[in-house]
Amino acid sequence: MLTKEKLNLLPEACGVYKYLDKNGQLLYVGKANNLRKRVKSYWRFKDSLRPNPNLSSRILKMLKEVDEVEYILVDSPIDALILENSLIKKLRPKYNILLRDDKTYPYIYIDLEEDFPRFEITRKILEKKKILYWGPFPQGANSLLKSLYDFFPLVQKKGLKRQKGACLFYQIKKCLAPCEGKISKEEYKKILDQAIKALENPKILIQNLNLKMLTLAQNERFEEALEIKKLKSDLEKLQLHSSLEIPKRESFDLFVIEHDQIKGIILRFFVRDGRVISSSYTFFRDLENLDLAKLYKQELISFYNLQIPLVKKIVLGSLVEDKEEIEEFLSKKSDQKIEVLTPKRGYKADLIKLALKNAKEILKNSYTQVDFIKEALAKRLKLKKVPNKIEIFDNSSIYGEDAVGAMVVWSENSWEKDSFRRFNLEAKDEYSQTKELLKRRLKEIDSLPDLWIIDGGDLLRDLAIKILKEANLEIDVIAISKEKVNQKSNRAKGKAKDKIHFCDGIIEIEDQKDLLWVQRLRDKAHSFALASHRKKRLNSSLKSNLLSINGIGQATLKRLLDYFGSFEAIYLAKEEELSMVVGKAKAKAIKNAQKGVKE
């Protein structure tokens, strides 16, 4: 039990404190430059220990549940800032705001130290001095890069810089063969400068794509025209326009927060050289614990706690907690002075108003049928909260061989495909495979989902709960088992009466929308696991076939994989492409072996 004596024994040092209830459950994580002063500020000591009445209703509600306080000492306020954020993500305390957007948005860059630079994608700061970055691009980065290489004859692939002679790209006029000295550095730079202009103004690329699409359609090359149409659509999404005039060619990131009675949104604008180049947003739902100053702090630490290029100014819609410490933290990360601003007038304040208007509109339009399905599911299955981020697991193997574990992720109202994961498993039986899969997942987890769905029955659900308890983590867990007909699982659409296993027993799926939705989530995981298993078997087969060819060893195989990226791509490559990597003799041997297999 918490007492005045215990509070007086807290050290006057920098650290992180944790409030716990009488059952040892974590309620809140906070940071302090002086632990004793900060924790004591929550309380009044006259007569008996009681909460400080000047605090918000949210904090007062929390303090009524507090039974114990624990702490961790650190060396500096910045270390406390980082540890606080890490613990909130990992342990999900009841009264802290929970943010789940751990994405690192891609940047496009070129390395000017190279003789013939080419555009690449990165998600972190590179250890070189003469690097130019563009972005971030929450969407469309790959399409932008593909379009640049389609219209500008730059070095097309990174591996080609090591080639000694002109390659296939030179023959099809997609590269000017700097490897053979067919273009000077000065001439190459002129083309690179044109490509940079197109990168900074994708309208140029869109116009070129329109012309190419029209030509392909006229020549009845409709499939290629459709691919160009998709590229064009991706680039058009990058065309963000602001009705506001930004008077300076200034660069900054802008964050605003908006919310209604059910959920909230964090909207980001990325301004580069006086233009809004891209935007992104994240929803959150813990409105009971809403504190805008804390939420801005968590968002900045989460968003910039990865190795990404930083701008010198960050603009916020309202004040942030621990502003000076955040500025110091970000400045140390980027080796430059970072300012965090909350403007009240001028064009930045006008841009904040525009961002808030956009945030309100996105929030209003964000509600879908899935929102109501999740509400019903949480109530029916007695989940601790409405599941907004769900991880679904399944395994696939043939008699334990080539076993693959798969995880698919549903976040808010869509599949989070960037978070899908495949795991090559060593275990032979389903129980051990599931155990290996879940344990490996927890090793790399940084922010927890609200719900795990396991493909299986009570046995596997109990296993998942046991693994989470051992890791001292709390996630709702349900399992879904397939109906058995003559000892075989029945997956036929409309016929399968699967069962959901939850804390109160078993429910058979019939026509309940929320339970049918769980079935669809499971089916996605199953399809992903099956595709992964087939790909692994195919790769094993292709690898064996390649290594059985005279003259093809592990070193040659590595060169081929480094260049083509997969066994399937090696198998589909033309003889001319293979010869660029391994020489004509080995390329011919590979293609001859393939013909032999076909015959």
C-alpha positions, 0 to 999 in steps of 0.5 A: 500500500502506498504511504507518505513514508514510501513517497519520502523514500523516493530518490531525488534523481532522474527516472521513470515511475510506474503506478500499480493497482492492488493486483500489481497491474500497471496503471500509468508510466511517467518520467521525472527529472526529480522522482520524489518531487514529481510523484509527491506533486500528485498527492496531499499529505495533510492528515492522510495521503490523498490525491491532489484535488487540482489535478484533472478528473482523469488523473484523480480517477487513476490515483484512486486505484493506485496502491504502489509506485515503482521506479527506474533510474536513468542518467539523463532527462532524454534517457527518461523520455525514451524509456517512458515512451518505450515502456508505454508502447511495450506495457500499454498502461491503462491510463497512458495514451496508446499510439500504434503507428510505428511505420517509418515512411520511405525517403528517396535519396541520391549519393552525390559522392558517387560518379554516376548517382542513382535514386534509391529508397531508404527508411533511415539516415545514411552514414554519408555526407553528400546525401540528398533526401526527398520525402517522406512519402507515406505512399507512392515512393516505389511508383515515383522511383519506377517512373523516374527510371522509366523516363530517364536513362540513369543507372537502372540497378545498383548491382550494375555499377559493378558490371564491367560492360554494357548490359541489357538496359543499354540495348533497350535505351534505358541506360547510357552505359557509364560503365563503358565510358559512353557518357561523361559525368557532366552529361550524366549530371544534366540528365540527373538534374532533369530527373530531380526536377521531375521528382520534385514536380511529379506533374512532369512524370504524369504528363509523360505517363499519359502519353505512354498510356495513350500510345500503348492503348492505340497499339492494343497493348492493354495490359501494359497500358493498365500498369501505366494507369496504376502508376499514374494513379499512384503519382496523382495521390502525391499531388497535394495542393495547399490553398495557402501561399507559403512565402518562404521556401521553408521546410518543416513537419506539421502535426495536428490532433483532432477528435470526436466522442469516439476516436481521434486522429493525428494528421501530419503535413510534410512541407519541403521548400515551401510546398506540402509534398505529402501527408499521413494520419493515424487514428487513436481511441483512448479518449478517456485518457486524452491529454493533448500535451502528452499526446504530442510528446508521445507522437514526436518521440514515436515518430522520430525515434527511428533513424529518419532524416529530420527537418530543422522545424516541427510545427504543432497545433498546440503546446507539447509537454517537455518541449525543451527536452524533446528539442534536445533529444531531436537535436542530438539525433540529427546533429542540428538544432531542432525547433518545436513551434506552436505558432498563433499567427502567420502562415504557419498558424493558417496551415494548422487551421487547414490541417485541422479542417482536413483532420475533421473531414477525415475523421468524419468519413472514417466510420465504416461498417467494420467499426460497428462490427468490432464494437459488437465483437468486443461485446459478444466475446467479452474483450477488454477493448474494441480491437483496432489492431489485430494480429492473425496467425496460421501455420502451413506445412506438409507433414512438418516439412518446409513449415512456414508461420504467417502473421497478417495484421488488420489495423483500424479499417484495412489490412496493414500489408507492410506488417505482414510477416512470414516465419520459417519454422523448425518445429514439426507438429502444429502445437510446437510450430504455433509456440515457435511462431508466437515466441518469435513474434514477441521477440520483435514486437514493439507496440502491442495489438489489441487482439490475437486470433489463432487458427486452432482450438482451445489448446492453441488459445491456452498456449498463446495466453501462457506465452503472453503471461510468461512475457508479462504482456496482456493481449486479448486472445481468441482462436477459431477452429475449422469444422471437421467433416470425416476428420477433415477440415471443411473450408468450402464457402457457405458450408463451414461452421467454424467455432470461435474459442474465447474466455467464456467458452465456444460459439459456432459461427452461423450468420452473425456478422461479427463472427463471420468477419473473424472467419474472413480474417482467419482465411486471409492468414490461411491464404498468406501462410499457404502462399508462403509455404508454396513459395518456400517449397518452390525456392527449395526446389529451384535452389536444388535444381540450380546447385545440381548444374555443373559449375553452379556453386554457392558463390555463383548462387549468391551472385545471382540472388544478390542481383535478381532478388529471388529464385523465381526471378532467376528462373524467369530471367532471360539468358542475356540477363543471366550472362551479365551476372555469371557469364555466358557459359553458366547462363547457357548451362542454367537455361539448358537445364531448365529446358531439360526439366521442361522436356 
